[in-house]
Amino acid sequence: MELNFLAILVAAVVPMVLGFLWYNPILFGNTWMREAGMTEEKIKSGNMGVIFGVSFLLSIVLAFFTQTLSIHQFGALGMIGGDPAIDDILPSFQAFMDDYGTAYRTFKHGAFHGLLAGLFIIFPIIAINGLFERKSWKLIFINSGYWTVTLVIMNAIVCGWV
C-alpha cells in the first residue's frame, strides 16, 4: 500500500488554516483568550517562526498517523508484518486486498473516523488535562472542538484522497 505524501502534506496544513479561523476573534478567539488567560502581549512575545514551524512538523506527524485511524487496509498490512512483498505471506492477505483494496477509502469514511477520534480520544485527553489545570469547560470545549473538526478534515483528506 502506497502512502499519498501529497495528501499528508495537505492534511498537515489543516490545523494551521482551521486554527487561524477557529481562534480568530470573529469565532472563538476572544473567549479562548479570556478563558486561557492569554493576553495580546503574551501572544506577541513568542517566536512565531518557531511556533509555526514546529507546529507544522507536528501536524505532518499527525497527518501521517491519522491514516491508521481511517484506512482499514493498514490493519491488514500490520497483520502480516507490514511488507506485502515478502514471500511467505498467506494467500488470505491477497484475498483480503483483492476484495477490500480500496473499500471505505472515501472522504466521508475518513471524516467519520476523525469524528470518532475527536470525541473518544481528543476530548477525554483535553478534558482530563483541563480538569487538573482548573480550566473552564468553555476552554475545554473550544480546544477539543477545534481538534475534533481538525481531525474530521484531516482524516477525510488522507482517507479519501486515493
C-alpha positions as CSV (number, residue, x, y, z in Angstrom):
1,M,0.0,0.0,0.0
2,E,1.5,3.3,-1.1
3,L,1.5,6.4,1.0
4,N,0.0,9.6,-0.5
5,F,2.5,12.1,0.6
6,L,0.7,15.0,-1.1
7,A,-2.5,14.2,0.9
8,I,-0.4,14.0,4.1
9,L,1.1,17.5,3.4
10,V,-2.3,19.0,2.5
11,A,-3.8,17.5,5.7
12,A,-0.9,18.9,7.7
13,V,-1.9,22.4,6.6
14,V,-5.4,21.9,8.1
15,P,-4.5,22.7,11.7
16,M,-2.9,26.0,10.7
17,V,-5.8,27.1,8.5
18,L,-8.5,26.0,10.8
19,G,-6.6,27.4,13.8
20,F,-6.5,30.8,12.1
21,L,-10.3,30.7,11.7
22,W,-11.2,28.9,14.9
23,Y,-9.1,31.1,17.2
24,N,-10.0,34.3,15.3
25,P,-11.9,36.9,17.4
26,I,-14.8,36.5,15.0
27,L,-15.3,32.9,16.1
28,F,-13.8,31.8,19.5
29,G,-10.7,33.9,19.8
30,N,-11.9,36.4,22.4
31,T,-13.5,33.7,24.6
32,W,-10.4,31.5,24.2
33,M,-8.1,34.3,25.2
34,R,-10.2,35.1,28.3
35,E,-10.6,31.5,29.4
36,A,-6.9,30.6,28.7
37,G,-5.6,33.7,30.5
38,M,-4.0,34.8,27.3
39,T,-3.1,38.5,26.5
40,E,-2.1,40.2,23.4
41,E,1.3,40.9,24.9
42,K,1.8,37.2,25.8
43,I,0.8,36.2,22.2
44,K,3.3,38.7,20.7
45,S,6.1,37.6,23.0
46,G,6.5,34.2,21.3
47,N,8.8,33.4,18.4
48,M,6.1,32.9,15.8
49,G,8.6,31.3,13.3
50,V,9.5,28.6,15.7
51,I,5.9,28.1,16.9
52,F,4.5,27.8,13.3
53,G,7.5,25.7,12.1
54,V,7.3,23.2,15.0
55,S,3.5,23.1,14.7
56,F,3.7,22.3,11.0
57,L,6.2,19.5,11.7
58,L,4.0,18.0,14.4
59,S,1.0,18.4,12.0
60,I,2.9,16.3,9.4
61,V,3.4,13.6,12.1
62,L,-0.3,13.8,13.0
63,A,-1.4,13.6,9.3
64,F,0.9,10.6,8.7
65,F,-0.6,8.7,11.7
66,T,-4.2,9.6,11.0
67,Q,-4.1,7.2,8.2
68,T,-4.0,4.3,10.7
69,L,-7.3,5.6,12.2
70,S,-9.3,5.6,9.0
71,I,-7.7,3.4,6.4
72,H,-8.6,-0.2,7.3
73,Q,-6.1,-1.7,4.8
74,F,-3.3,-0.5,7.2
75,G,-4.6,-3.1,9.7
76,A,-4.2,-5.9,7.1
77,L,-0.6,-4.8,6.5
78,G,0.0,-4.8,10.2
79,M,-1.2,-8.3,10.5
80,I,1.4,-9.6,8.0
81,G,4.2,-7.5,9.4
82,G,3.9,-4.5,7.1
83,D,5.6,-5.7,3.9
84,P,3.3,-7.3,1.3
85,A,6.3,-8.2,-0.9
86,I,7.6,-10.9,1.5
87,D,7.5,-14.4,0.0
88,D,5.8,-16.3,2.8
89,I,2.6,-14.2,3.3
90,L,-0.6,-16.2,3.4
91,P,-2.9,-16.1,0.4
92,S,-5.7,-14.7,2.7
93,F,-3.9,-11.3,2.7
94,Q,-4.0,-11.1,-1.1
95,A,-7.7,-12.3,-1.0
96,F,-8.5,-9.5,1.5
97,M,-6.7,-6.9,-0.6
98,D,-8.5,-8.2,-3.7
99,D,-11.8,-7.9,-2.0
100,Y,-11.3,-4.7,0.0
101,G,-8.3,-3.0,-1.6
102,T,-10.0,0.5,-1.9
103,A,-13.1,-0.2,0.2
104,Y,-14.1,2.6,2.6
105,R,-11.5,4.9,1.0
106,T,-13.8,7.9,0.9
107,F,-13.8,11.4,2.3
108,K,-17.0,10.6,4.2
109,H,-15.5,7.5,5.9
110,G,-12.3,9.4,6.8
111,A,-14.4,12.2,8.3
112,F,-16.4,9.6,10.3
113,H,-13.2,8.2,11.9
114,G,-11.9,11.7,12.5
115,L,-15.1,12.5,14.4
116,L,-14.8,9.3,16.5
117,A,-11.2,10.1,17.3
118,G,-12.1,13.7,18.3
119,L,-15.0,12.6,20.5
120,F,-13.4,9.5,22.1
121,I,-9.7,10.3,22.1
122,I,-9.1,14.0,21.9
123,F,-12.0,15.2,24.1
124,P,-11.2,13.0,27.0
125,I,-7.5,13.9,26.9
126,I,-8.2,17.7,26.8
127,A,-10.9,17.4,29.4
128,I,-8.7,15.5,31.8
129,N,-5.9,18.0,31.4
130,G,-8.3,20.9,31.7
131,L,-9.8,19.5,34.9
132,F,-6.4,19.1,36.6
133,E,-5.3,22.5,35.3
134,R,-8.6,24.0,36.7
135,K,-9.6,25.3,33.2
136,S,-13.2,26.2,32.4
137,W,-15.5,23.9,30.4
138,K,-15.7,26.7,27.8
139,L,-12.0,26.4,27.2
140,I,-12.1,22.6,27.2
141,F,-14.9,22.6,24.6
142,I,-13.2,25.3,22.4
143,N,-10.0,23.3,22.3
144,S,-11.5,19.9,21.9
145,G,-13.9,21.2,19.3
146,Y,-11.1,22.6,17.3
147,W,-9.2,19.3,17.4
148,T,-12.3,17.3,16.6
149,V,-13.1,19.4,13.5
150,T,-9.4,19.3,12.5
151,L,-9.3,15.5,12.7
152,V,-12.5,15.3,10.7
153,I,-11.0,17.2,7.9
154,M,-7.5,15.7,8.1
155,N,-8.9,12.1,8.2
156,A,-11.2,12.9,5.3
157,I,-8.2,14.1,3.2
158,V,-5.9,11.2,4.0
159,C,-8.6,8.5,3.6
160,G,-10.5,9.9,0.6
161,W,-7.6,11.1,-1.5
162,V,-6.8,7.8,-3.1
